[in-house]
Amino acid sequence: GGVVTLDPGYKNTGACESAITFLDGEKGVLRYRGYAIEELAEKAHFLEVCYLLIFGELPTEVQLNKFHEDIKAQSHVDEDVKRILDGFPKAAHPMGVLSSLTSALVAFNPSSVNVDSEEDMYKAIVKILGKFPVLTAWTYRKRMGLPLDYGGDTLGYVDNFLKMMFKKPSGDYTTNEIVLKALDKLLILHADHEQNCSTSTVRIVGSSHAGLFVSISAGIAALWGPLHGGANQAVIEMLEEIKADGGDTKKFMAKAKDKNDPFRLMGFGHRVYKNFDPRAKIIKKAADDVLENLGIQDDILDIAKALEKEALEDPYFVERKLYPNVDFYSGIIYRALGIPVEMFTPMFALGRLPGWIAQWREMRLNKEPIGRPRQIYIGEKLREFKTVEKR
Ligand code: CMC
C-alpha cells in the first residue's frame, strides 16, 4: 500500500540517518565525524582515521595501540586461500579476485557472521582490517608472479601493507617516507564518503543480516565500476590514450560534450559536489609534491592539468557544474608510487574499507530495517498463458 515516489538513482532520497560523514556538495565541505578532511589529511594517520570513522572518536594512544595489536593478531589468512588465488588466471582483474577472496574469507572464519553483540562485531572488524591488506597485496603479487608472504609485526598498518606489496623475493624492503606519507594521505581521503554506491551496497546487503565480509565483498563489486571507483583506472587509461593520440586535449573535450558519443571525461563530475571536490584539491597538490619529491617527470600530469583548465573554462562543464573529482589526480600519484594501473581501484577499496565497516556497524547498531526499495510497475496487464505449441 501507500504512494510510491519514483527517484531513479536515489538522487533525492535519504536512506538512513548517519553520524559518520558530513558532506556539503554546494560548498565543497567534507568532514569525518566532525573533523575537516583537510586537517585529517594533513595531520592524522590512516589507522587513526579508521578508528575515528568506526568508533566515532579519535583514539587515545592506548586505544590506538590496542586496536593495532588486535588487527595485527588477525593479519594472516589461511594458507588454503593461496590455492583459491592460484585458480584465477594471472590476467584476472584484481577487483574481481578481491571481491571473491573477501567472500571466501567467510568460509575460513564462519564465526564472523554472528554479530549480535558489539564484541562480536569488533572481532569481525579487526579480522577484515587485518586480512584485507594481505588479500590485496597477494592479489598484486600473484599477478606479478611474486611469492606470497607477509610484512612485519613491528611496522605500522600502511607501512606493513607497502612491505607486503613491494618486498623483494629476497625479503629486502626499504621504507620510502615520501611514498608512505603519500599513500597514507590517499587512503585517508578515500576512507568514507557517506551514502555512495558501494557504501549503500554494503548497508543494503548487511541489512539482511548477511555478515560483514560478504557485505564488504558486495561493496568491492560496486566500487569496481568505471562510474564509481573504477574511474581512477579509467582516468589514466584516458590520459594515456590522449597522449598516444598526440596530446590534443581539445579533441577529447569535444568528444566528451558530444551527446552521440558515449565518451565521458573520466574523473569529472560528481553526484553531490557541484562546486568542487575538496579531496581533488588536496590530491592535486599531493600529486605535484610527490612527483617533485621523487624526481619524476610525467607527461600525463601535464595533460591532466591542461584538460582540467579547459574544462573549467568550458560552458558545457560550467553549466553542468562538472569539476575534477577525487579520481582525477589519484592515479597519477599511484603511478608515481609504482602501483600498476589495474591496482588503482583495489587501492581505493583499501582506503574505503573503514568507511564501509563504519557504515555497516552503524546500520546494525541502529537496528535498521532490511533495505527494500519499491517500484512503479509499467509491464503487461494480466495475460492468459498459452502452452508452447500455441505460441
Ligand atoms: N563528461 C561529460 N559529461 C558529463 C560528465 C563527464 N564526466 N559527467 C556528467 N556529465 C553530463 C551528463 O552527460 C549530463 O548532461 P545532460 O544534462 O546534458 O544530460 C550532466 O552532465 C549530468 O550528469 P549525470 O550523469 O546525470 O550525473 P550523475 O550524478 O548521474 O553522475 C557521475 C555522476 C560521477 C557518475 C558522472 O559525472 C560521471 O559519469 N563522471 C565520470 C566518471 C567518474 O569520474 N566517476 C567518479 C566519481 S567520484 C568518486 C567515485 O565515486 O569513485
Boltz pocket constraint, residues with backbone or C-beta under 6 A from the ligand:
constraints:
  - pocket:
      binder: B
      contacts: [[A, 9], [A, 196], [A, 226], [A, 227], [A, 228], [A, 229], [A, 230], [A, 231], [A, 256], [A, 257], [A, 263], [A, 264], [A, 265], [A, 266], [A, 267], [A, 268], [A, 269], [A, 270], [A, 271], [A, 272], [A, 320], [A, 322], [A, 325], [A, 326], [A, 327]]
      max_distance: 6.0
